[in-house]
Amino acid sequence: MKKIIKIVLSTILSLSICSNLMITVHADATLDQYIAELIYYHANGAETDELRILDKIKGISSEEYNKWRDVMDYWYWIESDMVENVGVAPDSLPNDSTHAFVVLGFALNNDTGQMEPELIGRLEVAKASALKYPNSYILVTGGVEKHGNTEGDLMHDWLVAEGIDDNRIIVENQSRNTAENALFSFDKLYNNYNVKTVSIITSQYHLKRASILYYTQAMQSAKIYGKTPIEIIGNGNAGWYRSDKTEEPMTSKAYSLSLIAGGDVNANLMSLMQSLPATSILQSIAIKGDKDYILGSPLNIKVTATYDIENYQRDITSLATITGYDPNKLGTQTVSAEYIENNVTKRATFNVKVKAKATTTVNAKAPATGDTTNYAPLTALFTLSLISIVAILKRRQNI
């Protein structure tokens, strides 16, 4: 009987463990799918769907939501505002050993196993930046071996031959692509150095992709090692200019970022790129807010857009064109909102009423100075004093 009970308990325990594993795998698979969709929609400029997927990620993990929201915000900044410096790193970077220049490798020549002109160009930018900041580290990264050579090792040798102190150079020679460049770079920096800031050096056209990958990996590796994330100084980059290639497609950036994300994100992204999922279409907008206002008060309303996919809604108040409200005009007013997204225009109206300011009754006997002191008792006392003085004077006259 005891053996039977043990067998039953073992079976229940095994089923419980399997069930928990299945739940975990399902949750991870769902999160990986959402991250892939997030990257896909961002790469295709579908901001509404990007926000929709972020909300789904938030429902699974607030930590993942915060991380990927920051990644998407940084990606927007990179594409729209990041400065791409050419030839040498800019001024005002940290000039001590807490800063490192990360120099990305480039495929060696298939026939000779030697560096191509593009990689030498990147190294020339690295040398100029290293001379400008003589206390910074220089991390060279690239590990694809050809004819017994790796990018990282040849980059190191070139810099030393050009007069850069060997003690300043950190070599990473295992990575096979830009995503692994980032992963293995931070393995070294978090474990062996007190580096707090990093600047990217690569070809100018490659700066944007490298920057988003290093930014994302900095956070992920920091979590793994329990460290404060190393800051990527976005505008502290430097690129070697190649006249025939100045930009990379968003698909390349999306693909590399999916590799950084790990798990099934890359496989899911590849499926999305094949199936080309639909993007949300604007259906309507609506206005809600305060209806009554005092003369001179600012408008307080919220404009919400509704879309076809999942009936998703988002706040578009800052994006809509709002007209029809005059805070200095009494009476009923019709506020109008117009919003255009992907060539779809929607409008909505909302009636508000502006009222005059409430008036307060002022006591006519109050002093003009605004003093509210009650002078009635003093006046009465003064009057009685005068009467007494007059009476005394009259008595003296009669004497």
C-alpha positions as CSV (number, residue, x, y, z in Angstrom):
1,M,0.0,0.0,0.0
2,K,2.8,2.4,0.9
3,K,4.5,1.7,-2.5
4,I,1.2,2.5,-4.3
5,I,0.9,5.8,-2.4
6,K,4.5,6.7,-3.3
7,I,3.8,5.9,-6.9
8,V,0.7,8.0,-6.9
9,L,2.4,10.9,-5.2
10,S,5.4,10.7,-7.6
11,T,3.0,10.8,-10.5
12,I,1.2,13.8,-9.2
13,L,4.4,15.6,-8.5
14,S,5.7,14.8,-12.0
15,L,2.5,16.0,-13.6
16,S,2.7,19.2,-11.4
17,I,6.3,19.9,-12.5
18,C,5.4,19.2,-16.2
19,S,2.4,21.5,-15.9
20,N,4.5,24.3,-14.4
21,L,7.1,23.9,-17.1
22,M,4.4,24.0,-19.8
23,I,2.9,27.2,-18.2
24,T,6.4,28.8,-18.1
25,V,7.2,27.9,-21.7
26,H,3.8,29.2,-22.8
27,A,4.3,32.5,-21.0
28,D,7.8,32.9,-22.4
29,A,6.6,32.0,-25.9
30,T,3.8,34.6,-25.6
31,L,6.3,37.3,-24.5
32,D,8.7,36.4,-27.2
33,Q,5.9,36.7,-29.8
34,Y,5.0,40.1,-28.5
35,I,8.6,41.4,-28.5
36,A,8.9,40.2,-32.1
37,E,5.7,42.0,-33.0
38,L,7.0,45.1,-31.2
39,I,10.2,45.1,-33.2
40,Y,8.3,44.4,-36.4
41,Y,5.8,47.2,-36.0
42,H,8.5,49.7,-35.0
43,A,10.6,48.9,-38.0
44,N,7.5,49.5,-40.2
45,G,6.6,52.8,-38.5
46,A,3.3,51.5,-37.1
47,E,3.3,53.5,-33.9
48,T,-0.2,52.6,-32.8
49,D,0.4,48.9,-33.1
50,E,3.7,49.4,-31.3
51,L,1.8,51.0,-28.3
52,R,-0.8,48.2,-28.5
53,I,1.8,45.5,-28.2
54,L,3.6,47.3,-25.4
55,D,0.3,47.2,-23.5
56,K,0.2,43.5,-24.0
57,I,3.8,43.1,-22.7
58,K,2.8,45.2,-19.7
59,G,0.1,42.7,-18.9
60,I,2.8,39.9,-18.7
61,S,5.7,41.7,-17.1
62,S,6.0,45.3,-16.0
63,E,9.8,44.9,-15.9
64,E,9.9,43.8,-19.6
65,Y,7.4,46.6,-20.5
66,N,9.7,49.2,-19.0
67,K,12.8,47.8,-20.7
68,W,11.2,47.5,-24.1
69,R,9.5,50.9,-23.9
70,D,12.9,52.4,-23.1
71,V,14.4,50.5,-26.1
72,M,11.7,51.7,-28.5
73,D,12.1,55.3,-27.2
74,Y,15.9,55.1,-27.7
75,W,15.4,53.7,-31.1
76,Y,13.2,56.6,-32.1
77,W,15.8,59.0,-30.8
78,I,18.6,57.3,-32.7
79,E,16.7,57.5,-36.0
80,S,15.5,61.1,-35.6
81,D,18.0,63.0,-33.4
82,M,21.3,61.2,-32.9
83,V,24.3,63.0,-34.2
84,E,26.6,60.9,-36.4
85,N,30.2,62.2,-35.9
86,V,32.7,61.4,-38.7
87,G,36.5,61.0,-38.3
88,V,36.9,61.4,-34.6
89,A,34.9,61.4,-31.4
90,P,33.4,64.7,-30.3
91,D,34.4,66.9,-27.5
92,S,33.3,66.7,-23.8
93,L,33.5,62.9,-23.4
94,P,34.9,61.4,-20.1
95,N,38.7,61.4,-20.3
96,D,39.5,58.6,-17.8
97,S,39.4,54.9,-17.5
98,T,35.7,54.8,-16.8
99,H,35.1,55.4,-20.5
100,A,35.7,53.0,-23.3
101,F,35.5,53.3,-27.1
102,V,34.1,50.1,-28.6
103,V,35.4,49.6,-32.2
104,L,33.4,47.2,-34.2
105,G,35.1,44.7,-36.6
106,F,34.5,44.1,-40.3
107,A,34.8,40.9,-42.2
108,L,38.4,40.0,-43.1
109,N,39.4,39.3,-46.7
110,N,38.3,35.7,-47.7
111,D,41.5,35.0,-49.7
112,T,44.1,36.6,-47.5
113,G,42.6,36.7,-44.0
114,Q,43.8,40.3,-43.7
115,M,41.8,43.5,-42.9
116,E,39.8,45.2,-45.6
117,P,40.1,49.0,-46.2
118,E,36.8,49.6,-44.4
119,L,38.1,48.0,-41.2
120,I,41.3,50.0,-41.4
121,G,39.2,53.1,-41.8
122,R,37.4,52.3,-38.6
123,L,40.7,51.8,-36.9
124,E,41.9,55.2,-38.1
125,V,38.9,56.8,-36.5
126,A,39.6,54.8,-33.3
127,K,43.2,56.0,-33.3
128,A,42.2,59.6,-33.6
129,S,39.7,59.3,-30.8
130,A,42.2,57.4,-28.6
131,L,44.8,60.2,-29.0
132,K,42.1,62.8,-28.2
133,Y,41.1,60.9,-25.0
134,P,44.4,59.3,-23.8
135,N,42.9,57.8,-20.7
136,S,40.0,55.9,-22.2
137,Y,40.0,52.2,-23.0
138,I,39.7,50.9,-26.6
139,L,37.7,47.7,-26.9
140,V,38.1,46.0,-30.3
141,T,35.5,43.4,-31.2
142,G,35.2,40.8,-33.9
143,G,35.9,37.0,-33.9
144,V,35.2,35.5,-37.3
145,E,38.5,33.6,-38.1
146,K,39.9,33.6,-41.6
147,H,43.3,32.0,-42.4
148,G,44.1,31.9,-38.6
149,N,43.3,35.5,-38.0
150,T,40.4,37.2,-36.2
151,E,39.2,40.7,-36.6
152,G,39.8,41.5,-32.9
153,D,43.4,40.3,-32.9
154,L,44.4,42.1,-36.1
155,M,42.7,45.3,-34.9
156,H,44.7,45.1,-31.7
157,D,48.0,44.6,-33.6
158,W,47.2,47.6,-35.9
159,L,46.6,49.9,-33.0
160,V,49.7,48.9,-31.2
161,A,51.8,49.4,-34.3
162,E,50.3,52.9,-34.6
163,G,51.5,53.8,-31.1
164,I,48.5,53.0,-28.9
165,D,49.5,51.6,-25.5
166,D,48.7,47.9,-25.3
167,N,47.4,48.3,-21.8
168,R,44.5,50.4,-23.1
169,I,43.3,47.9,-25.6
170,I,40.7,45.2,-24.7
171,V,40.3,42.4,-27.2
172,E,37.1,40.5,-27.9
173,N,37.7,37.9,-30.6
174,Q,34.8,35.4,-30.3
175,S,31.8,37.3,-31.8
176,R,30.4,36.4,-35.2
177,N,28.0,39.4,-35.8
178,T,27.0,42.8,-34.4
179,A,24.6,41.2,-31.9
180,E,27.4,39.1,-30.5
181,N,29.8,42.0,-30.6
182,A,27.5,43.7,-28.0
183,L,27.0,40.6,-25.9
184,F,30.6,39.6,-25.6
185,S,31.8,43.2,-25.2
186,F,29.6,43.6,-22.1
187,D,30.7,40.2,-20.7
188,K,34.3,41.7,-20.6
189,L,33.3,45.2,-19.4
190,Y,31.0,44.2,-16.6
191,N,33.3,41.5,-15.3
192,N,36.8,42.9,-15.6
193,Y,36.7,46.7,-15.8
194,N,35.2,49.7,-14.0
195,V,33.8,51.2,-17.2
196,K,30.7,53.4,-16.8
197,T,30.3,54.9,-20.3
198,V,30.8,53.7,-23.8
199,S,31.1,55.4,-27.2
200,I,30.6,53.4,-30.5
201,I,33.1,53.6,-33.3
202,T,32.3,51.9,-36.6
203,S,31.4,52.9,-40.1
204,Q,29.0,55.9,-40.3
205,Y,26.2,53.9,-41.9
206,H,26.5,51.3,-39.2
207,L,26.3,53.7,-36.2
208,K,22.5,53.5,-35.7
209,R,22.2,49.7,-35.7
210,A,25.2,49.3,-33.4
211,S,23.9,52.0,-31.0
212,I,20.4,50.3,-30.5
213,L,22.0,46.9,-30.1
214,Y,24.6,48.1,-27.5
215,Y,21.9,50.1,-25.7
216,T,19.7,47.1,-25.4
217,Q,22.5,44.7,-24.5
218,A,23.8,47.0,-21.8
219,M,20.6,46.7,-19.9
220,Q,20.3,42.9,-20.4
221,S,23.8,42.2,-19.4
222,A,23.6,44.5,-16.4
223,K,20.6,42.5,-15.1
224,I,22.5,39.2,-15.6
225,Y,25.5,40.4,-13.7
226,G,23.6,42.5,-11.1
227,K,25.4,45.7,-12.2
228,T,24.3,49.3,-12.9
229,P,23.8,49.5,-16.7
230,I,26.8,51.0,-18.6
231,E,25.7,54.2,-20.3
232,I,25.9,54.3,-24.1
233,I,26.8,57.9,-25.0
234,G,24.7,58.1,-28.2
235,N,26.1,61.4,-29.4
236,G,29.6,60.4,-28.4
237,N,30.0,58.1,-31.4
238,A,32.4,58.3,-34.3
239,G,32.2,56.8,-37.8
240,W,34.3,56.1,-40.8
241,Y,32.6,57.6,-43.8
242,R,31.8,55.4,-46.8
243,S,30.5,57.5,-49.7
244,D,28.6,54.7,-51.4
245,K,26.7,53.6,-48.3
246,T,25.4,56.0,-45.7
247,E,22.3,54.1,-44.3
248,E,21.2,50.6,-43.4
249,P,17.6,49.4,-43.9
250,M,15.3,49.1,-40.9
251,T,15.0,45.4,-41.5
252,S,18.7,44.9,-40.8
253,K,18.3,46.8,-37.5
254,A,15.2,44.8,-36.6
255,Y,16.8,41.5,-37.4
256,S,19.9,42.2,-35.2
257,L,17.7,43.5,-32.4
258,S,15.7,40.3,-32.4
259,L,19.0,38.4,-31.9
260,I,19.8,40.6,-29.0
261,A,16.3,39.9,-27.5
262,G,17.0,36.1,-27.5
263,G,14.6,33.2,-27.1
264,D,12.3,32.7,-30.0
265,V,12.1,36.4,-30.9
266,N,14.2,36.1,-34.0
267,A,12.3,33.1,-35.3
268,N,9.0,34.9,-34.6
269,L,10.2,38.0,-36.4
270,M,11.2,36.0,-39.5
271,S,7.6,34.6,-39.6
272,L,6.1,38.1,-39.3
273,M,8.3,39.3,-42.1
274,Q,6.9,36.5,-44.2
275,S,3.2,36.9,-43.2
276,L,3.2,40.8,-43.1
277,P,0.5,41.2,-40.4
278,A,-2.1,44.0,-40.8
279,T,-1.6,47.4,-39.1
280,S,-4.4,49.1,-37.1
281,I,-6.8,51.4,-39.0
282,L,-8.2,54.5,-37.3
283,Q,-12.0,54.1,-36.8
284,S,-13.1,57.1,-34.8
285,I,-12.1,59.8,-32.2
286,A,-14.0,61.0,-29.2
287,I,-13.7,64.0,-26.8
288,K,-14.2,63.9,-23.1
289,G,-13.5,66.4,-20.4
290,D,-14.8,69.4,-18.4
291,K,-17.9,71.1,-19.9
292,D,-18.0,74.2,-17.7
293,Y,-15.3,76.8,-17.4
294,I,-14.7,80.2,-15.7
295,L,-13.7,83.1,-17.9
296,G,-9.9,82.8,-18.7
297,S,-9.6,79.1,-17.7
298,P,-7.6,76.7,-20.0
299,L,-9.4,73.9,-21.8
300,N,-9.3,70.5,-20.1
301,I,-10.3,67.7,-22.5
302,K,-8.9,64.3,-23.6
303,V,-9.1,63.1,-27.2
304,T,-9.2,59.3,-27.6
305,A,-8.7,57.4,-30.9
306,T,-10.3,53.9,-31.5
307,Y,-8.9,51.4,-34.0
308,D,-10.2,48.3,-35.8
309,I,-7.8,45.7,-34.3
310,E,-9.0,44.6,-30.9
311,N,-10.9,47.9,-30.6
312,Y,-7.7,49.4,-29.3
313,Q,-7.8,52.9,-27.9
314,R,-5.0,55.5,-27.3
315,D,-4.8,59.0,-26.1
316,I,-4.1,61.4,-29.0
317,T,-4.8,64.7,-27.3
318,S,-1.3,66.0,-28.0
319,L,-1.5,64.8,-31.6
320,A,-5.0,66.1,-32.6
321,T,-5.7,69.5,-34.0
322,I,-8.1,71.2,-31.5
323,T,-10.0,74.4,-32.3
324,G,-13.1,76.4,-31.3
325,Y,-12.3,77.3,-27.7
326,D,-11.8,80.9,-26.6
327,P,-11.3,81.2,-22.8
328,N,-12.1,84.9,-23.0
329,K,-15.5,84.5,-24.6
330,L,-18.7,84.0,-22.6
331,G,-21.3,81.5,-23.5
332,T,-21.6,78.1,-25.2
333,Q,-18.8,77.1,-27.6
334,T,-18.2,74.0,-29.8
335,V,-14.8,72.5,-29.5
336,S,-13.6,70.6,-32.6
337,A,-10.8,67.9,-32.8
338,E,-9.3,66.5,-36.0
339,Y,-6.8,63.7,-36.2
340,I,-5.1,62.2,-39.3
341,E,-3.3,58.9,-39.2
342,N,-2.1,57.0,-42.3
343,N,-4.3,59.1,-44.6
344,V,-7.4,58.5,-42.5
345,T,-9.1,61.6,-41.1
346,K,-11.5,61.6,-38.2
347,R,-13.3,64.5,-36.4
348,A,-15.3,65.0,-33.2
349,T,-17.0,67.9,-31.5
350,F,-17.7,68.8,-27.8
351,N,-19.8,71.6,-26.4
352,V,-18.5,73.7,-23.5
353,K,-19.8,76.7,-21.6
354,V,-17.7,79.7,-20.4
355,K,-19.1,81.6,-17.4
356,A,-18.2,84.9,-15.9
357,K,-16.2,85.0,-12.7
358,A,-18.3,85.1,-9.5
359,T,-18.6,88.6,-8.0
360,T,-18.2,89.3,-4.2
361,T,-20.1,92.0,-2.4
362,V,-17.8,94.6,-0.8
363,N,-18.9,96.5,2.4
364,A,-19.1,100.2,1.6
365,K,-18.0,101.1,5.1
366,A,-14.7,99.1,4.8
367,P,-11.6,101.3,4.7
368,A,-10.1,101.8,1.2
369,T,-6.8,100.4,2.5
370,G,-8.3,97.0,2.8
371,D,-8.1,97.1,6.6
372,T,-11.0,95.1,8.0
373,T,-10.7,96.3,11.6
374,N,-14.1,97.1,13.2
375,Y,-13.9,100.8,14.2
376,A,-17.5,101.2,15.5
377,P,-16.6,100.8,19.2
378,L,-13.7,103.3,19.0
379,T,-16.0,105.8,17.2
380,A,-18.6,105.5,20.0
381,L,-16.0,105.9,22.7
382,F,-14.5,108.9,20.9
383,T,-18.0,110.5,20.7
384,L,-18.7,110.0,24.4
385,S,-15.3,111.5,25.2
386,L,-16.2,114.6,23.2
387,I,-19.5,115.0,25.0
388,S,-17.9,114.7,28.4
389,I,-15.3,117.3,27.5
390,V,-18.0,119.7,26.2
391,A,-20.0,119.2,29.5
392,I,-16.9,119.9,31.6
393,L,-16.2,123.1,29.7
394,K,-19.8,124.3,30.1
395,R,-19.7,123.8,33.8
396,R,-16.5,125.8,34.1
397,Q,-18.0,128.6,32.1
398,N,-21.0,128.7,34.5
399,I,-18.8,128.9,37.6
